[in-house]
């Protein structure tokens, strides 16, 4: 029997189990590569694994750099070429990449592809090099031995499998880096946007505060002259010898002054309510007296529009705990709103009746004969600055047209009493504004 063949056979047979172990080790290495997030981490794993899988004395990690081979990293018993670059046509790694195949060299001094001058200072006697990514190589892995030996086919397969896994890991690193960069860019953009929005928000807050301060000053400045005008009008209207044309003139002036005064109060109370500072001053009050006061105040406006006001008290109520001034203004706003949309010659009714049985409430109603309110607007009209268009009393000369504040104030004041306010249709025509108040707000649950 040929002793050489016997020796080769024993090597093959003896390496079967170690080869299986190396395959398992390769699986572990592949898992490590899948978790690598940088090229440095990939190179550290590969240079160590390349030696372990083949029992080599040294390993290099080579990257393609244009027409050069860049020996980026190494793990060896002695110095090789770390950090150096060689033309691809003059080194074995370059040949492996250009030919897209593994190179196995048993004697470096007997192979014309080896630049012996570069190898002579090293320990290398034999080598195997495989390309990283066969279809379009981006680098190579080189294994080196300090004695002459020919790498076995299974070793080349293991090294090639490692190179294939390395190419995937490198692509993952690049993808991860791209995603990370995009995340950083997006994060920077969002941070810049937040900073910009914060600055704009701060500017808006300053502007809003300035507007509120100016509005507060304006409101206080409006109230005093409006009160003065109303007092002058009342004094004029008390003169017994006042002619009818003059009486109508001063009534119109009084109505205008009252509208200015009412608008200023609405603005002030809405502003306080938004800041949580609107608290009704509750005291015993007579509802009949409040209704009569409202009719007395609003009669000049009703007469100027050829309308009339009427009171209907279905339920006698001696007294209730309310903020009389706030409730009076609620009813004034509701009557003003009703007169604005009521037809000429019509009547606006103020009514009082018991609320639903067992609720301990009373209902105050303001009823008009106008065009009514569309169903989709019945909730919105109590929002600030919301207005209905097209009421019969509205024209270009009508200076008393609402500003969308009266009903907003009504909602604020009624909720302050722990009550509710809403509008429903009046049959056959018009609207009914219902203000439901607890007889004693101190013991009532919060308004729903």
C-alpha positions in Angstrom: 0.0 0.0 0.0 1.3 3.5 -0.9 2.2 5.2 2.4 1.5 8.6 0.9 -2.1 7.7 0.1 -2.5 6.0 3.5 -1.3 9.2 5.2 -3.7 11.3 3.1 -6.6 9.0 3.9 -5.9 9.1 7.6 -5.9 12.9 7.5 -9.2 12.9 5.7 -10.8 10.4 8.1 -9.3 12.0 11.2 -10.6 15.4 10.2 -14.3 14.4 9.7 -15.3 15.1 13.3 -13.2 18.3 13.7 -14.8 19.5 10.4 -18.3 19.1 12.0 -17.1 21.1 15.0 -15.8 23.8 12.7 -19.1 23.9 10.9 -20.8 24.5 14.3 -18.3 27.1 15.1 -19.0 28.8 11.8 -22.7 29.0 12.6 -21.7 30.7 15.9 -19.5 33.1 13.9 -22.3 33.9 11.5 -24.6 34.7 14.4 -22.0 37.1 15.8 -21.6 38.8 12.4 -25.4 39.3 12.2 -25.2 41.4 15.3 -22.1 43.5 14.2 -23.0 47.1 13.7 -19.6 48.5 12.5 -16.9 47.5 10.1 -14.4 47.3 12.9 -16.6 44.7 14.7 -16.9 42.7 11.5 -13.1 42.7 11.0 -12.4 41.7 14.6 -14.8 38.7 14.3 -13.5 37.6 10.8 -9.8 37.8 11.4 -10.1 35.6 14.6 -12.6 33.2 13.0 -10.4 32.8 9.8 -7.5 31.4 11.8 -9.7 29.3 14.1 -11.5 27.6 11.1 -8.3 26.7 9.2 -5.7 26.5 11.9 -3.7 29.2 10.1 -0.8 31.2 11.6 -2.1 34.4 10.3 -5.2 36.1 8.7 -5.7 39.4 6.8 -8.8 41.4 6.1 -8.5 43.2 2.8 -10.8 45.8 1.3 -10.9 46.8 -2.4 -10.0 50.5 -2.6 -10.5 51.4 -6.3 -7.6 49.7 -8.1 -5.8 48.9 -4.9 -5.9 46.3 -2.2 -6.0 47.8 1.2 -4.8 45.5 4.0 -7.0 46.9 6.7 -6.6 44.4 9.5 -4.7 41.3 10.5 -4.3 38.6 13.2 -1.0 36.8 12.9 2.0 35.4 14.7 4.1 38.1 13.1 3.7 41.4 11.1 2.2 41.2 7.7 1.0 44.2 5.7 -1.6 46.0 7.9 -2.3 49.5 6.7 -0.5 49.1 3.3 -2.0 49.3 -0.2 -0.9 47.3 -3.2 -2.1 47.5 -6.9 -4.6 44.8 -7.4 -2.6 43.4 -10.4 0.4 42.8 -8.2 -1.0 40.9 -5.2 -2.7 37.6 -4.6 -5.8 39.2 -2.9 -6.2 41.4 -6.0 -6.0 38.4 -8.3 -8.6 36.6 -6.2 -11.0 39.6 -6.4 -10.4 40.2 -10.1 -10.9 36.5 -11.0 -13.7 36.1 -8.4 -12.3 32.8 -7.1 -10.3 31.3 -4.3 -6.5 31.0 -4.6 -4.6 28.1 -2.9 -0.8 28.4 -3.0 1.3 25.7 -1.3 4.7 27.4 -2.0 4.7 31.1 -2.3 8.1 31.1 -3.9 7.0 28.8 -6.7 3.9 30.7 -7.8 4.3 33.7 -10.2 1.2 35.5 -8.8 3.0 36.1 -5.5 5.1 39.3 -5.2 7.9 37.6 -3.3 9.6 40.8 -2.3 6.6 41.8 -0.2 6.4 38.3 1.3 10.1 37.7 2.0 10.2 39.8 5.3 7.2 37.8 6.6 6.8 34.3 8.1 4.5 33.2 5.2 5.3 30.0 3.3 1.8 28.9 2.1 -1.6 30.7 1.8 -5.2 30.6 0.7 -7.2 33.7 -0.3 -11.0 33.9 -0.9 -12.9 36.9 -2.3 -15.6 38.6 -0.2 -18.7 38.5 -2.3 -18.1 36.4 -5.5 -20.3 38.3 -7.9 -18.8 41.7 -7.3 -15.9 41.4 -4.8 -15.5 44.1 -2.2 -12.5 42.6 -0.4 -10.7 39.4 0.4 -9.8 37.2 3.4 -6.3 35.7 3.4 -5.0 32.8 5.5 -1.2 32.2 5.9 1.0 29.4 7.3 4.6 29.5 8.5 5.2 26.0 7.0 4.5 24.6 3.6 1.1 23.0 3.4 -1.7 22.9 0.9 -5.1 24.0 2.3 -7.6 21.3 2.1 -10.9 21.7 0.1 -13.0 21.7 3.3 -10.9 24.5 4.7 -11.4 26.5 1.5 -15.1 25.9 1.8 -15.2 27.1 5.4 -13.2 30.2 4.5 -15.5 30.9 1.5 -18.6 30.5 3.7 -17.1 32.9 6.1 -16.4 35.4 3.3 -20.0 35.1 2.1 -21.3 35.8 5.6 -18.8 38.7 5.8 -20.3 40.3 2.7 -23.8 40.1 4.1 -22.6 41.6 7.5 -20.8 44.4 5.6 -24.0 45.2 3.7 -26.0 45.1 7.0 -23.4 47.5 8.6 -23.8 49.9 5.6 -27.6 49.6 5.8 -27.6 50.1 9.6 -25.3 53.1 9.2 -27.6 54.6 6.6 -30.6 54.1 8.7 -28.8 55.5 11.8 -27.8 58.5 9.8 -31.3 59.1 8.6 -32.6 58.7 12.1 -30.1 61.2 13.3 -31.0 63.6 10.5 -34.7 63.2 11.1 -34.1 63.6 14.9 -32.1 66.8 14.2 -34.9 68.0 11.9 -37.5 67.3 14.5 -35.4 69.0 17.2 -35.1 72.0 14.9 -38.8 72.0 14.3 -39.6 71.7 18.0 -37.3 74.6 18.7 -38.9 76.7 15.9 -42.4 75.7 17.0 -41.5 76.6 20.6 -40.2 79.9 19.6 -43.3 80.6 17.5 -45.5 79.4 20.3 -43.7 81.7 22.8 -44.2 84.6 20.3 -47.9 83.8 20.0 -48.2 83.6 23.7 -46.6 87.1 24.0 -48.8 88.4 21.3 -51.9 86.9 22.9 -51.0 88.3 26.3 -50.5 91.7 24.7 -53.9 91.4 23.0 -55.5 90.4 26.3 -53.9 93.3 28.1 -55.0 95.7 25.4 -58.5 94.2 25.4 -58.8 94.5 29.1 -57.8 98.2 29.0 -60.2 98.8 26.1 -63.0 97.1 28.0 -62.5 99.2 31.0 -62.2 102.3 28.8 -65.5 101.5 27.0 -67.5 100.8 30.2 -67.2 104.3 31.7 -68.2 106.4 28.6 -71.0 103.9 27.8 -72.4 104.3 31.4 -72.2 108.1 31.0 -74.1 108.0 27.7 -76.8 105.8 29.2 -77.2 108.1 32.2 -77.5 111.1 29.9 -80.1 109.4 27.8 -82.1 108.4 30.8 -82.1 112.0 32.1 -83.2 113.3 28.7 -86.0 110.7 28.4 -87.4 111.7 31.8 -88.1 115.2 30.6 -91.9 115.6 30.3 -91.7 118.1 27.4 -89.5 116.0 25.2 -90.8 115.8 21.6 -91.5 112.4 20.1 -88.8 112.7 17.5 -86.3 113.6 20.2 -87.5 110.8 22.4 -87.0 108.3 19.6 -83.5 109.8 19.0 -82.4 109.5 22.6 -83.8 106.0 22.8 -81.7 105.0 19.8 -78.6 106.5 21.5 -79.4 104.7 24.7 -79.8 101.4 22.8 -76.4 101.9 21.2 -74.7 102.8 24.5 -76.3 99.7 26.2 -75.0 97.5 23.4 -71.4 98.8 23.9 -71.7 98.4 27.6 -73.1 94.9 27.2 -70.3 93.9 24.8 -67.6 95.2 27.1 -69.1 93.2 30.0 -69.3 90.0 27.9 -65.7 90.3 26.8 -64.6 90.9 30.4 -66.5 87.9 31.8 -65.6 85.6 29.0 -61.9 86.5 29.5 -62.3 85.8 33.3 -64.1 82.5 32.6 -61.3 81.3 30.3 -58.8 82.0 33.1 -61.0 80.2 35.7 -61.8 83.4 37.5 -65.5 83.7 36.8 -67.4 82.8 40.0 -71.1 83.8 40.4 -71.9 85.9 43.6 -74.9 83.9 44.8 -77.7 85.5 46.9 -81.4 85.3 47.3 -83.2 87.1 44.4 -86.7 87.4 43.1 -87.1 86.1 39.5 -90.1 88.3 38.8 -88.1 91.4 39.6 -85.2 90.3 37.4 -87.6 89.6 34.5 -89.2 93.1 34.9 -85.8 94.7 35.0 -84.8 93.0 31.8 -88.0 94.1 30.0 -87.5 97.7 31.3 -83.9 97.7 30.0 -84.7 96.1 26.6 -88.0 97.9 25.8 -86.3 100.8 24.0 -84.6 98.3 21.7 -87.8 96.4 21.1 -89.7 99.6 20.3 -87.0 100.8 17.9 -87.6 97.5 16.0 -91.4 97.7 16.3 -91.6 94.7 18.5 -92.9 94.0 22.0 -91.8 92.1 25.1 -94.1 90.0 27.3 -93.7 88.0 30.5 -95.4 84.7 31.3 -94.8 83.2 34.7 -96.3 79.7 34.8 -94.6 78.8 38.1 -94.7 81.4 41.0 -91.2 81.6 42.4 -90.7 83.7 45.4 -86.9 83.6 45.4 -83.9 81.6 44.2 -80.1 81.7 44.9 -78.5 83.2 41.9 -76.1 85.9 40.8 -78.8 88.4 40.0 -76.5 90.7 37.9 -75.2 87.8 35.8 -78.6 86.3 35.3 -80.0 89.6 34.3 -77.3 90.0 31.7 -77.9 86.4 30.5 -81.6 87.3 29.9 -80.6 90.6 28.3 -78.3 88.8 25.8 -81.0 86.2 25.0 -83.6 88.9 24.5 -81.2 91.0 22.4 -80.6 87.9 20.3 -84.3 87.2 19.9 -85.1 90.8 18.9 -82.4 90.7 16.3 -84.0 87.8 14.5 -87.7 88.4 15.4 -89.9 89.9 12.6 -91.2 93.5 12.8 -94.5 93.5 14.8 -93.6 90.2 16.6 -93.4 89.5 20.3 -90.5 88.1 22.4 -91.7 86.2 25.4 -89.9 85.7 28.7 -91.3 82.7 30.6 -90.7 80.9 33.9 -91.7 77.3 34.7 -90.7 74.3 36.8 -88.0 72.0 35.5 -88.5 68.3 35.3 -90.1 66.7 38.4 -87.6 65.7 41.1 -84.7 67.8 39.6 -85.1 70.8 41.9 -84.7 73.1 38.9 -86.5 76.0 37.2 -86.6 76.8 33.5 -86.3 80.4 32.1 -87.4 80.6 28.5 -86.9 83.3 25.9 -89.2 82.6 22.9 -89.1 84.4 19.6 -91.0 84.1 16.3 -88.0 84.4 14.0 -86.7 82.0 11.3 -85.4 79.5 13.8 -81.9 78.0 14.1 -80.7 75.1 11.9 -80.2 71.9 13.9 -76.5 71.7 13.0 -75.9 75.2 14.5 -77.8 74.7 17.8 -74.7 73.7 19.8 -72.2 75.9 17.9 -74.0 79.2 18.5 -72.8 79.1 22.1 -69.2 79.1 21.0 -67.2 82.4 21.1 -67.4 84.4 17.9 -70.0 82.2 16.3 -72.8 84.1 14.5 -75.9 83.3 12.5 -76.3 85.3 9.3 -79.4 86.6 7.6 -81.7 87.6 10.5 -84.6 90.0 9.4 -83.3 92.8 11.6 -79.8 92.7 10.0 -78.8 95.3 7.4 -75.9 97.5 6.7 -77.2 100.2 8.9 -77.8 98.0 11.9 -75.0 98.8 14.4 -76.4 96.4 17.0 -75.5 93.2 15.1 -73.9 90.7 17.5 -70.3 89.9 17.7 -70.7 86.2 18.7 -70.0 87.0 22.4 -73.5 87.3 24.0 -74.4 83.6 23.8 -70.9 82.6 24.8 -71.3 84.7 27.9 -74.7 83.1 28.6 -73.2 79.6 28.5 -70.4 80.6 30.8 -72.7 82.3 33.3 -75.2 79.5 33.3 -72.6 76.8 33.8 -71.2 78.9 36.6 -74.6 78.4 38.3 -74.3 74.7 37.6 -77.1 74.9 35.1 -77.6 74.2 31.4 -78.6 76.3 28.4 -79.7 75.1 25.0 -82.0 76.1 22.1 -84.9 74.2 20.6 -87.4 75.0 17.9 -90.6 76.9 18.6 -93.7 75.7 16.8 -94.7 76.7 14.3 -91.9 79.2 13.9 -89.0 80.6 15.9 -86.7 79.4 18.7 -86.9 78.8 22.4 -83.7 79.4 24.4 -84.0 77.3 27.6 -81.9 78.2 30.7 -82.3 75.5 33.4 -81.0 76.5 36.8 -80.9 74.7 40.1 -82.9 76.4 42.8 -79.8 76.1 45.0 -76.5 76.0 43.0 -74.6 75.2 46.2 -76.2 71.8 46.6 -76.5 71.0 42.9 -74.2 68.6 41.0 -71.8 70.1 38.4 -73.5 71.0 35.1 -73.4 68.1 32.6 
